[in-house]
Amino acid sequence: MIDKAITNPGFHKQFDMTRFNPEEQRILKSLSRGWYLTNSGEALRVAQSTYNYFLMKPTLKTSEMFNIEREVVCVFSDYDNFEPRSLDFFEQVYTRLPKMRAETVCAVLISRAHDVERKVERLLKSDPEHQIIIPVSYVEMTDNDALSLLENRFRKHFYSRDLFSFLSPLKKDTYFFGRSNLINEIVNRFQSGEHTSLFGLRKSGKTSIVYAIQRRLESSGDCVVSLDCESPSVHGLRWNELLERLVRLYRDAKGSKVKIDTSGRYDPKSAADSFEEDILKIHTSKKAACAIFIFDEIERITPKTGASIQWREGEDFIYFWQTMRGFYQKHPAVFCYMLVGTNPSCIEAPSLVGHDNPIYASISSQYVPPFTVEQVSQMVTRLGDYMGLKFDALIAAKLTEDYGGHPFLIRQACSQINRLASTERPVVIDKALYNLSKAEFRAHSQDYLEMMIHVLAEWYPDEYEMLCFLAQGDMDNFNAFANEHASYTRHLIGYGLIQKGPSGYSFNLEEASELLRKKHQNERLNLTDDEKVQELSIRRNRLEKGLRILVRNSLKISLGAIKSKSAVIASVPEGRRPVLLNYDLSGLLDRDNSPLFFLELINVIKREWATFENVFGIDKTKLILMLEEINNKGRPDAHAKCIDEDDFQQLRLYFKKLESTLEEWL
């Protein structure tokens, strides 16, 4: 008895061997000893070339080894030279197959070209989103050990490819995960004639979602017009010129042949009327279905955040959206729009630049939701299996908790795991490897996190301050904001940065909490006396070391090494000078082992002020006062006494100013 649930090697009874030449038939017979050849396919043309394809299904061993369950598309390229267009042939094949029949992540190319592997590898390096192509030659597949060679080729191209390391938005479905419900929701709203929005932090996947929506709608024959408002060719336009641009884009997207002459008809006084006339003419010219206009990076054409002055400070936003909303109210079946960006002020602010906001409260603010544990598990398990990395449920849960369900950060963290994991695959990702990679990735993730939360610091300073309170454990101030301003917490929850539970608010993204805690560790309120002493001691020592380097470099540039040494020694009391004569300039002002006291460092700056005048950017008297206050009051640890709260806050201001100067010059 043969278990029909298990795939056994061989040929399907309807597989037509006669379609292939004798050499290809030998290859097929060889493959049938380890694969089940299910469909003999057909010959198709790409440009001037003809290619043959067939389908084969993996046996249990191969399926478990490479996480392949469905049939694999295999293409014969019977040409001596490899042509890049042969990879385009795979797309033609997939359009002819039922959607879920074949594997889309991988395919096999069997080419007569001897150098096919080298050329395919080089070609795919320029397209990281391309499916995995397993390249083999006719000669290799007619070898007695062809099945082992093919298995090793699968192993090489699966395990050597980092499927987590995407930095750009995903333009294809191949590696796109976890957003089907959100896409269905947005598509359903469009089909109901509703406007939509989608907001989220940088790298939250907004643009990838837009591409997926576009693919879904275009595959159904819907009309999609997408504008990248970050492009100067969009935000550089005036409001009336952008209306004219929309008309042309709409005509192209519809494939309409109707003649539209926009010249001279889109001046500010006539633009709204011309827009209505032209859009209606295009709409009725070909299959009158509703279209969707997608405005990506909408904040680039929004007051206060616009990239060009007419949108940032002028009234172009008002006039543009008055026209768009006015048209929609008269003709709701022609188009609707979707606004995508990081900042939802364009639909949340009741007034902008002294005018009523035309689209205020007409579109609900929708945010990109973080991945759930299940979605994270699906993504890392699926991609990890192709790479020989085995993620269990515990590691998926840790990834979700540590990175707040943020898919981009999770992918990059998994990419770090891939770099540290053994090259002997498959390998199980255990807790030790996870913790090691997490520590390694922390240094890289700082830049990503800074970029993500920069939008808050720039556009929502109150919400940013709330995050800082929460990171520092200052729940009194955080809760005061949360109780008085519900919109603040709504933004933070919407961005996926915090969550609200039965016991209160907490960070959803622990790495962001750690970043803010360190970045603003010197801004905590209600410190104990011991905590104040500790902060002042740490900052004073750090400042002193930085000043040594700054003074040394500035003097050396201004006076040279020999004169600089003399200037330093002349700045200290006479009784101390003989001890210092044996040091050179580098030793006198060594970062960690300088023999100078902090007060003597102040005297050097005071005596050689002409050298430092343009370095600190403040008045000499003010600077010396700040440094002397730090020297006198900033050393409570040395005098075993408490420090007054007012003095403590004043010293914080001094440290902040001087630390920013050191950051600029060192």
C-alpha positions as CSV (number, residue, x, y, z in Angstrom):
1,M,0.0,0.0,0.0
2,I,1.3,3.5,-0.9
3,D,0.4,6.3,1.4
4,K,-1.1,8.9,-0.9
5,A,-0.5,11.7,1.6
6,I,3.2,11.1,1.1
7,T,4.9,12.4,-2.1
8,N,6.9,9.7,-3.7
9,P,9.4,10.1,-6.6
10,G,8.3,9.5,-10.1
11,F,6.1,10.9,-12.9
12,H,2.4,11.8,-12.9
13,K,0.6,9.6,-15.3
14,Q,-0.3,12.6,-17.5
15,F,3.2,14.0,-17.7
16,D,4.1,14.3,-21.4
17,M,7.8,13.4,-22.0
18,T,7.5,13.8,-25.7
19,R,7.5,17.6,-25.4
20,F,11.1,17.6,-24.5
21,N,14.3,16.8,-26.5
22,P,16.4,13.7,-25.7
23,E,18.8,15.5,-23.4
24,E,16.0,17.1,-21.4
25,Q,14.3,13.8,-21.2
26,R,17.4,12.3,-19.5
27,I,17.4,15.2,-17.0
28,L,13.7,14.6,-16.3
29,K,14.3,10.9,-15.7
30,S,17.1,11.7,-13.4
31,L,15.0,14.2,-11.4
32,S,12.2,11.6,-11.1
33,R,14.4,9.5,-8.9
34,G,14.1,12.1,-6.1
35,W,11.1,14.4,-7.1
36,Y,7.6,13.8,-8.2
37,L,7.2,15.4,-11.7
38,T,3.5,16.5,-11.8
39,N,2.9,18.7,-14.8
40,S,4.8,18.8,-18.1
41,G,3.8,22.5,-18.7
42,E,4.2,24.0,-22.1
43,A,6.5,26.2,-24.3
44,L,6.2,30.0,-24.0
45,R,7.9,32.9,-25.6
46,V,9.7,35.8,-24.0
47,A,10.7,38.4,-26.6
48,Q,12.4,36.3,-29.4
49,S,13.2,33.3,-27.1
50,T,11.2,30.2,-26.3
51,Y,11.4,28.4,-23.0
52,N,9.9,25.2,-21.7
53,Y,8.7,24.7,-18.1
54,F,7.5,21.8,-16.0
55,L,6.4,21.4,-12.3
56,M,7.8,19.0,-9.7
57,K,6.9,18.4,-6.1
58,P,9.4,17.6,-3.3
59,T,9.4,14.4,-1.4
60,L,9.1,14.4,2.4
61,K,12.9,14.7,2.9
62,T,13.3,17.7,0.6
63,S,10.2,19.3,1.9
64,E,11.3,19.2,5.5
65,M,14.9,20.3,4.6
66,F,13.9,23.4,2.7
67,N,10.3,24.1,3.9
68,I,9.0,23.5,0.4
69,E,5.5,22.1,0.3
70,R,4.0,23.1,-3.0
71,E,5.2,22.4,-6.5
72,V,8.3,24.1,-7.8
73,V,8.4,25.7,-11.2
74,C,11.4,24.5,-13.3
75,V,12.4,26.1,-16.6
76,F,14.6,24.7,-19.4
77,S,16.7,27.4,-21.2
78,D,18.0,25.7,-24.3
79,Y,20.5,28.5,-25.2
80,D,24.3,28.5,-25.0
81,N,24.3,32.0,-23.4
82,F,22.3,33.0,-20.3
83,E,20.0,36.0,-20.9
84,P,18.5,38.0,-18.0
85,R,15.1,37.9,-19.7
86,S,14.9,34.2,-19.0
87,L,14.1,35.1,-15.4
88,D,11.1,37.1,-16.6
89,F,9.7,33.9,-18.0
90,F,8.9,32.7,-14.4
91,E,6.4,35.5,-14.0
92,Q,4.6,34.3,-17.2
93,V,4.4,30.8,-15.8
94,Y,2.9,31.9,-12.4
95,T,0.1,33.9,-14.2
96,R,-1.0,30.6,-15.8
97,L,-1.1,28.6,-12.6
98,P,-3.7,28.5,-9.9
99,K,-2.6,31.0,-7.2
100,M,-1.7,28.5,-4.4
101,R,-0.4,25.7,-6.6
102,A,3.3,26.5,-6.9
103,E,6.0,27.8,-4.6
104,T,6.6,31.5,-5.2
105,V,9.7,31.9,-3.0
106,C,11.9,29.5,-5.1
107,A,12.2,28.1,-8.7
108,V,14.7,26.1,-10.7
109,L,16.5,27.3,-13.9
110,I,18.1,24.5,-16.0
111,S,20.3,26.2,-18.6
112,R,22.6,25.1,-21.3
113,A,24.9,28.0,-20.4
114,H,27.9,26.6,-18.4
115,D,28.2,29.9,-16.4
116,V,24.6,30.1,-15.4
117,E,25.1,30.0,-11.7
118,R,27.7,32.9,-11.7
119,K,25.5,35.1,-13.9
120,V,22.3,34.4,-11.9
121,E,24.0,35.2,-8.6
122,R,25.3,38.5,-10.0
123,L,22.0,39.4,-11.4
124,L,20.0,38.7,-8.2
125,K,22.4,40.7,-6.0
126,S,20.8,43.8,-7.6
127,D,17.3,42.7,-6.8
128,P,17.1,41.5,-3.2
129,E,13.4,41.0,-3.4
130,H,13.6,38.5,-6.3
131,Q,12.6,35.0,-5.5
132,I,15.3,32.4,-4.9
133,I,16.4,31.0,-8.3
134,I,18.3,27.7,-8.1
135,P,20.6,27.7,-11.2
136,V,22.0,24.4,-12.7
137,S,23.3,23.6,-16.1
138,Y,22.3,20.8,-18.5
139,V,25.8,19.2,-18.1
140,E,25.4,19.1,-14.3
141,M,21.9,17.6,-14.4
142,T,23.0,14.8,-16.8
143,D,25.7,13.8,-14.3
144,N,25.2,10.5,-12.4
145,D,25.2,12.5,-9.1
146,A,22.7,15.1,-10.4
147,L,20.2,14.7,-7.4
148,S,23.0,15.3,-4.8
149,L,24.2,18.3,-6.8
150,L,20.7,19.8,-7.0
151,E,20.2,19.3,-3.3
152,N,23.5,21.0,-2.5
153,R,22.6,23.8,-4.9
154,F,19.3,24.3,-3.1
155,R,21.2,24.3,0.2
156,K,23.7,26.9,-1.0
157,H,21.2,29.3,-2.4
158,F,18.7,29.0,0.4
159,Y,21.2,29.2,3.3
160,S,23.5,31.9,1.8
161,R,20.6,34.4,1.2
162,D,19.7,36.7,4.0
163,L,15.9,37.0,3.5
164,F,15.6,39.3,6.6
165,S,17.9,42.1,5.5
166,F,15.5,44.2,3.4
167,L,16.0,47.9,4.0
168,S,13.7,49.3,1.3
169,P,9.9,49.0,1.1
170,L,8.7,45.6,-0.2
171,K,7.3,45.9,-3.8
172,K,6.4,42.2,-4.2
173,D,4.3,39.7,-2.3
174,T,7.1,37.2,-2.1
175,Y,8.4,38.2,1.3
176,F,5.5,40.3,2.5
177,F,3.8,39.1,5.7
178,G,1.1,39.8,8.2
179,R,-0.9,42.6,6.7
180,S,-3.7,40.8,4.9
181,N,-6.5,41.9,7.3
182,L,-5.4,45.5,7.2
183,I,-5.2,45.5,3.4
184,N,-8.6,43.8,3.2
185,E,-10.0,46.5,5.4
186,I,-8.6,49.4,3.4
187,V,-9.7,47.8,0.1
188,N,-13.2,47.3,1.4
189,R,-13.4,50.9,2.4
190,F,-12.3,52.0,-1.0
191,Q,-14.9,49.8,-2.6
192,S,-17.5,51.4,-0.4
193,G,-16.5,54.8,-1.6
194,E,-14.8,55.8,1.7
195,H,-11.7,57.9,2.1
196,T,-8.9,56.2,4.2
197,S,-5.7,57.1,6.0
198,L,-2.6,55.2,7.2
199,F,-0.1,56.7,9.6
200,G,2.9,55.3,11.4
201,L,6.5,55.9,12.4
202,R,9.4,55.7,10.0
203,K,10.1,52.1,8.8
204,S,6.7,50.9,10.1
205,G,5.9,49.4,6.7
206,K,3.5,52.1,5.4
207,T,5.0,52.2,1.8
208,S,5.1,48.4,1.6
209,I,1.4,48.3,2.5
210,V,0.7,50.9,-0.1
211,Y,2.4,48.8,-2.7
212,A,0.4,45.8,-1.6
213,I,-2.9,47.7,-1.8
214,Q,-1.9,48.9,-5.3
215,R,-1.1,45.4,-6.4
216,R,-4.4,44.1,-5.1
217,L,-6.5,46.8,-6.7
218,E,-4.7,46.7,-10.0
219,S,-5.1,42.9,-10.2
220,S,-8.9,43.5,-9.9
221,G,-8.8,46.1,-12.7
222,D,-9.3,49.1,-10.3
223,C,-7.7,52.4,-11.1
224,V,-4.9,53.6,-8.7
225,V,-3.1,56.9,-8.9
226,S,-0.2,57.1,-6.4
227,L,1.8,60.2,-5.6
228,D,5.0,60.3,-3.6
229,C,4.7,63.7,-2.0
230,E,8.3,63.5,-0.8
231,S,9.5,64.0,-4.4
232,P,10.4,67.6,-5.3
233,S,8.4,67.1,-8.5
234,V,5.3,66.9,-6.3
235,H,5.8,69.2,-3.3
236,G,7.6,71.7,-5.6
237,L,4.3,72.3,-7.5
238,R,1.7,74.9,-6.5
239,W,-1.8,73.7,-5.6
240,N,-3.2,74.4,-9.1
241,E,-0.2,72.7,-10.8
242,L,-0.7,69.6,-8.6
243,L,-4.4,69.4,-9.7
244,E,-3.2,69.5,-13.3
245,R,-0.6,66.7,-12.5
246,L,-3.4,64.6,-11.0
247,V,-5.5,64.9,-14.2
248,R,-2.6,63.6,-16.3
249,L,-1.8,60.8,-13.9
250,Y,-5.5,59.8,-13.8
251,R,-5.8,59.7,-17.6
252,D,-2.7,57.5,-17.8
253,A,-3.9,55.2,-15.0
254,K,-7.3,54.7,-16.7
255,G,-5.7,54.1,-20.1
256,S,-8.0,56.7,-21.5
257,K,-7.6,58.0,-25.1
258,V,-9.7,61.1,-24.5
259,K,-7.9,64.3,-25.5
260,I,-7.3,66.7,-22.6
261,D,-5.6,70.0,-23.2
262,T,-4.6,71.5,-19.9
263,S,-2.5,74.4,-21.3
264,G,-3.6,77.8,-20.0
265,R,-6.6,76.3,-18.1
266,Y,-5.0,75.7,-14.7
267,D,-4.3,79.2,-13.4
268,P,-5.4,79.8,-9.7
269,K,-8.7,81.2,-10.8
270,S,-9.7,78.5,-13.2
271,A,-8.0,75.4,-11.8
272,A,-10.9,74.0,-9.7
273,D,-13.4,74.3,-12.6
274,S,-10.9,72.8,-15.1
275,F,-10.1,69.9,-12.7
276,E,-13.8,69.0,-12.3
277,E,-14.4,69.2,-16.1
278,D,-11.3,67.1,-17.0
279,I,-11.7,64.4,-14.3
280,L,-15.4,63.9,-15.4
281,K,-14.4,63.7,-19.0
282,I,-11.7,61.0,-18.3
283,H,-14.1,59.2,-15.9
284,T,-16.8,58.8,-18.5
285,S,-14.4,58.0,-21.4
286,K,-13.6,54.5,-20.2
287,K,-15.3,52.1,-17.8
288,A,-16.7,54.5,-15.2
289,A,-15.3,52.8,-12.1
290,C,-14.2,54.6,-8.9
291,A,-10.5,55.4,-8.7
292,I,-8.3,55.9,-5.6
293,F,-5.7,58.7,-5.3
294,I,-3.0,57.7,-2.8
295,F,-0.9,60.5,-1.3
296,D,2.2,59.0,0.3
297,E,4.3,61.2,2.7
298,I,1.3,63.6,3.0
299,E,3.1,65.7,5.6
300,R,5.4,67.0,2.8
301,I,2.4,69.0,1.4
302,T,0.9,69.9,4.8
303,P,1.2,73.2,6.7
304,K,4.1,73.4,9.3
305,T,5.7,70.2,8.0
306,G,5.6,70.8,4.2
307,A,8.9,70.4,2.2
308,S,8.3,73.5,0.1
309,I,7.4,76.9,1.5
310,Q,4.0,77.2,-0.4
311,W,2.8,74.1,1.5
312,R,4.6,74.7,4.7
313,E,3.6,78.4,5.3
314,G,1.2,79.3,2.4
315,E,-2.4,78.4,1.7
316,D,-1.8,75.8,-1.0
317,F,-3.0,73.0,1.2
318,I,-6.3,74.8,1.9
319,Y,-7.0,75.5,-1.8
320,F,-6.0,72.0,-3.0
321,W,-8.2,70.1,-0.5
322,Q,-11.1,72.6,-0.9
323,T,-11.0,71.5,-4.6
324,M,-10.7,67.8,-3.9
325,R,-13.4,67.7,-1.2
326,G,-15.7,69.9,-3.2
327,F,-15.4,67.6,-6.2
328,Y,-16.0,64.5,-4.1
329,Q,-19.1,66.0,-2.5
330,K,-20.6,66.6,-6.0
331,H,-19.4,63.3,-7.6
332,P,-18.7,60.7,-4.9
333,A,-18.6,57.8,-7.4
334,V,-15.6,59.1,-9.3
335,F,-12.7,58.9,-6.9
336,C,-11.8,58.7,-3.2
337,Y,-8.4,59.3,-1.6
338,M,-6.0,57.7,0.9
339,L,-3.6,59.8,2.9
340,V,-0.4,58.0,4.1
341,G,2.4,59.4,6.3
342,T,3.9,59.9,9.7
343,N,2.0,62.9,10.9
344,P,-1.9,62.9,11.0
345,S,-2.2,66.6,11.7
346,C,-3.5,67.1,8.2
347,I,-6.8,65.5,9.3
348,E,-6.7,66.1,13.0
349,A,-6.2,69.9,13.1
350,P,-9.5,71.9,12.9
351,S,-7.7,74.9,11.4
352,L,-4.5,75.4,9.5
353,V,-2.7,78.6,8.4
354,G,-5.7,80.7,9.7
355,H,-8.3,78.7,7.7
356,D,-10.8,75.9,8.5
357,N,-9.2,72.6,7.5
358,P,-11.2,71.3,4.5
359,I,-10.6,67.6,5.4
360,Y,-10.8,68.0,9.2
361,A,-12.7,65.0,10.7
362,S,-13.6,63.7,7.2
363,I,-11.2,60.8,7.5
364,S,-10.5,58.8,10.6
365,S,-6.9,58.4,11.7
366,Q,-5.7,54.9,11.1
367,Y,-2.3,53.6,12.3
368,V,-0.1,50.8,11.1
369,P,-0.7,48.2,13.9
370,P,2.3,46.3,15.3
371,F,2.7,42.6,14.5
372,T,1.1,40.1,17.0
373,V,3.1,37.2,18.3
374,E,1.4,35.0,15.8
375,Q,2.3,37.2,12.9
376,V,5.9,37.5,14.1
377,S,6.1,33.7,14.4
378,Q,4.7,33.2,10.9
379,M,7.2,35.7,9.4
380,V,10.4,34.5,11.2
381,T,9.5,30.8,10.9
382,R,8.7,31.0,7.2
383,L,11.8,33.0,6.2
384,G,14.0,31.3,8.8
385,D,13.1,27.9,7.4
386,Y,14.3,28.9,4.0
387,M,17.6,30.0,5.5
388,G,18.1,27.0,7.8
389,L,17.2,28.9,11.0
390,K,14.7,27.3,13.3
391,F,12.8,29.8,15.5
392,D,10.6,28.4,18.2
393,A,7.5,30.0,19.8
394,L,9.6,31.4,22.8
395,I,12.0,33.2,20.5
396,A,9.2,34.6,18.4
397,A,7.5,35.9,21.6
398,K,10.8,37.5,22.7
399,L,11.2,39.2,19.4
400,T,7.7,40.6,19.6
401,E,8.3,41.9,23.2
402,D,11.7,43.4,22.6
403,Y,10.9,45.1,19.3
404,G,7.2,45.9,20.0
405,G,6.0,43.9,17.0
406,H,7.8,46.3,14.7
407,P,8.4,44.2,11.5
408,F,11.4,46.2,10.2
409,L,13.2,46.0,13.5
410,I,12.4,42.3,13.9
411,R,13.7,41.5,10.4
412,Q,17.0,43.4,11.2
413,A,17.3,41.7,14.5
414,C,16.9,38.3,12.8
415,S,19.4,39.3,10.2
416,Q,21.9,39.8,13.0
417,I,21.0,36.4,14.3
418,N,21.7,35.0,10.9
419,R,25.2,36.6,10.8
420,L,26.1,35.1,14.2
421,A,24.5,31.6,13.7
422,S,26.6,28.6,12.7
423,T,27.1,28.1,9.0
424,E,26.2,24.5,9.5
425,R,22.5,24.6,8.8
426,P,19.8,24.0,9.8
427,V,20.4,25.4,13.3
428,V,18.0,25.9,16.2
429,I,18.0,29.5,17.6
430,D,18.4,29.1,21.3
431,K,18.2,31.7,24.1
432,A,22.0,32.1,24.3
433,L,22.3,32.9,20.6
434,Y,19.3,35.3,20.8
435,N,20.7,37.2,23.7
436,L,24.1,37.5,22.1
437,S,22.6,38.8,18.8
438,K,20.4,41.2,20.7
439,A,23.4,42.8,22.4
440,E,25.2,43.0,19.1
441,F,22.1,44.5,17.3
442,R,21.6,47.1,20.0
443,A,24.4,49.3,18.6
444,H,22.9,49.1,15.1
445,S,19.3,49.6,16.2
446,Q,20.0,53.0,17.9
447,D,20.0,54.7,14.5
448,Y,16.8,53.0,13.4
449,L,15.0,53.9,16.7
450,E,16.3,57.5,16.6
451,M,14.9,57.9,13.1
452,M,11.6,56.3,14.0
453,I,10.9,58.5,17.1
454,H,12.4,61.7,15.6
455,V,8.9,62.5,14.2
456,L,7.7,62.8,17.8
457,A,10.5,65.1,18.9
458,E,10.0,67.3,15.8
459,W,6.2,67.4,15.5
460,Y,4.8,66.2,18.8
461,P,7.1,67.5,21.6
462,D,4.5,67.0,24.3
463,E,4.0,63.3,23.4
464,Y,7.8,62.9,23.2
465,E,8.2,64.3,26.7
466,M,5.5,61.9,27.9
467,L,7.6,59.0,26.5
468,C,10.6,60.3,28.4
469,F,8.6,60.4,31.6
470,L,7.5,56.9,31.1
471,A,11.0,55.7,30.2
472,Q,12.4,57.3,33.4
473,G,9.6,55.8,35.5
474,D,8.1,59.2,36.3
475,M,4.5,58.0,36.3
476,D,3.1,61.1,38.1
477,N,4.0,63.4,35.3
478,F,3.1,60.9,32.6
479,N,-0.3,60.2,34.1
480,A,-0.9,64.0,34.5
481,F,-0.4,64.4,30.7
482,A,-2.4,61.3,29.9
483,N,-5.4,62.4,32.0
484,E,-5.5,65.9,30.6
485,H,-4.7,65.1,27.0
486,A,-6.3,62.0,25.6
487,S,-5.1,62.7,22.1
488,Y,-1.5,62.5,23.3
489,T,-1.8,58.9,24.5
490,R,-3.9,58.1,21.4
491,H,-1.0,59.1,19.2
492,L,1.5,57.1,21.2
493,I,-0.7,54.0,21.2
494,G,-1.4,54.4,17.5
495,Y,2.3,54.5,16.7
496,G,2.7,51.3,18.6
497,L,5.1,52.8,21.1
498,I,3.0,52.2,24.3
499,Q,0.2,50.1,25.4
500,K,-2.5,50.4,28.1
501,G,-3.2,47.5,30.4
502,P,-5.3,47.1,33.6
503,S,-2.4,48.4,35.7
504,G,-1.6,51.4,33.5
505,Y,0.6,52.3,30.6
506,S,3.8,50.6,29.6
507,F,6.2,50.6,26.7
508,N,5.4,48.4,23.8
509,L,8.9,48.8,22.3
510,E,11.4,48.0,25.1
511,E,14.4,49.0,23.0
512,A,12.9,52.5,22.5
513,S,12.4,52.7,26.3
514,E,16.1,51.9,26.9
515,L,17.2,54.5,24.3
516,L,15.1,57.3,25.8
517,R,16.2,56.3,29.3
518,K,19.8,56.6,28.4
519,K,19.4,59.7,26.2
520,H,17.5,61.6,28.9
521,Q,19.0,60.0,32.0
522,N,20.1,63.5,33.2
523,E,16.6,65.0,33.0
524,R,14.8,62.8,35.6
525,L,12.9,64.7,38.3
526,N,12.5,64.0,42.0
527,L,15.9,62.4,42.5
528,T,17.1,61.3,45.9
529,D,20.2,63.1,47.4
530,D,22.4,60.1,46.5
531,E,21.1,60.1,42.9
532,K,21.9,63.8,42.6
533,V,25.4,63.3,43.9
534,Q,25.9,60.3,41.5
535,E,24.7,62.3,38.4
536,L,26.9,65.3,39.2
537,S,29.9,63.2,39.8
538,I,29.6,61.3,36.6
539,R,28.9,64.4,34.5
540,R,31.7,66.4,36.0
541,N,34.3,63.7,35.4
542,R,33.1,63.2,31.8
543,L,33.2,67.0,31.3
544,E,36.7,67.3,32.7
545,K,38.0,64.6,30.4
546,G,36.4,66.2,27.4
547,L,37.8,69.6,28.3
548,R,41.3,68.2,28.4
549,I,41.1,67.0,24.8
550,L,39.4,70.2,23.7
551,V,42.0,72.5,25.3
552,R,44.9,70.4,24.0
553,N,43.6,70.4,20.4
554,S,42.7,74.0,20.4
555,L,46.0,75.2,21.8
556,K,48.0,73.0,19.5
557,I,46.3,74.4,16.4
558,S,46.6,78.0,17.7
559,L,50.1,78.0,19.2
560,G,51.9,74.8,18.2
561,A,53.0,72.0,20.7
562,I,56.0,73.8,22.3
563,K,54.3,77.2,22.9
564,S,51.1,75.4,24.1
565,K,53.1,73.5,26.8
566,S,54.6,76.8,28.0
567,A,51.1,78.4,28.1
568,V,49.7,75.5,30.2
569,I,52.6,75.6,32.7
570,A,52.3,79.4,33.0
571,S,48.7,79.0,33.9
572,V,49.3,77.0,37.1
573,P,50.7,78.3,40.5
574,E,54.5,78.6,40.6
575,G,54.9,76.0,43.2
576,R,53.3,73.4,40.9
577,R,55.3,74.2,37.8
578,P,58.5,72.1,38.5
579,V,56.4,69.0,38.7
580,L,54.9,69.5,35.3
581,L,58.1,70.4,33.3
582,N,58.8,66.7,32.5
583,Y,55.5,66.3,30.7
584,D,55.0,67.0,27.0
585,L,51.7,68.7,25.9
586,S,50.0,65.3,25.3
587,G,50.9,64.2,28.8
588,L,49.8,67.5,30.4
589,L,46.4,67.2,28.8
590,D,46.0,63.5,28.6
591,R,42.3,62.5,28.6
592,D,42.6,60.0,31.5
593,N,45.9,60.8,33.2
594,S,46.4,64.5,33.2
595,P,48.2,65.9,36.3
596,L,46.2,69.1,36.1
597,F,43.4,69.9,38.5
598,F,40.0,71.1,37.1
599,L,40.6,74.6,38.5
600,E,44.0,74.7,36.7
601,L,42.2,73.7,33.5
602,I,39.9,76.7,34.0
603,N,42.9,79.0,34.4
604,V,44.3,77.8,31.1
605,I,41.1,78.7,29.3
606,K,41.0,82.0,31.1
607,R,44.6,83.0,30.3
608,E,44.5,81.9,26.7
609,W,41.0,83.1,26.0
610,A,41.9,84.3,22.5
611,T,42.3,80.7,21.5
612,F,38.9,79.6,22.9
613,E,36.8,82.6,22.2
614,N,35.2,81.1,19.1
615,V,35.1,77.5,20.5
616,F,32.5,77.9,23.3
617,G,30.3,80.6,21.6
618,I,29.5,82.3,24.9
619,D,30.9,85.3,26.9
620,K,34.1,84.7,28.7
621,T,32.7,85.8,32.1
622,K,29.7,83.6,31.7
623,L,31.8,80.5,30.8
624,I,34.2,80.9,33.7
625,L,31.3,81.4,36.1
626,M,29.8,78.1,34.8
627,L,33.0,76.2,35.1
628,E,33.8,77.5,38.6
629,E,30.2,76.7,39.8
630,I,30.7,73.2,38.5
631,N,34.0,73.0,40.3
632,N,32.7,74.3,43.6
633,K,29.0,73.1,43.8
634,G,29.4,70.2,41.4
635,R,31.4,68.1,43.9
636,P,29.1,67.2,46.7
637,D,30.6,63.7,46.7
638,A,34.0,65.2,47.7
639,H,32.5,67.2,50.6
640,A,29.9,64.6,51.8
641,K,27.0,67.1,51.7
642,C,23.7,67.5,50.0
643,I,23.0,69.9,47.2
644,D,20.1,72.4,47.1
645,E,17.5,71.6,44.4
646,D,17.8,75.0,42.7
647,D,21.6,74.7,42.5
648,F,21.2,71.1,41.1
649,Q,18.9,72.3,38.3
650,Q,21.2,75.2,37.5
651,L,24.2,72.9,37.3
652,R,22.2,70.6,34.9
653,L,21.7,73.6,32.6
654,Y,25.5,74.3,32.7
655,F,26.4,70.7,32.0
656,K,23.9,70.5,29.1
657,K,25.4,73.6,27.4
658,L,29.0,72.5,27.9
659,E,28.3,68.9,26.8
660,S,26.7,70.1,23.6
661,T,29.9,72.1,22.9
662,L,32.1,69.1,23.4
663,E,29.8,67.0,21.1
664,E,30.3,69.6,18.4
665,W,34.1,69.8,18.6
666,L,35.2,66.3,19.6
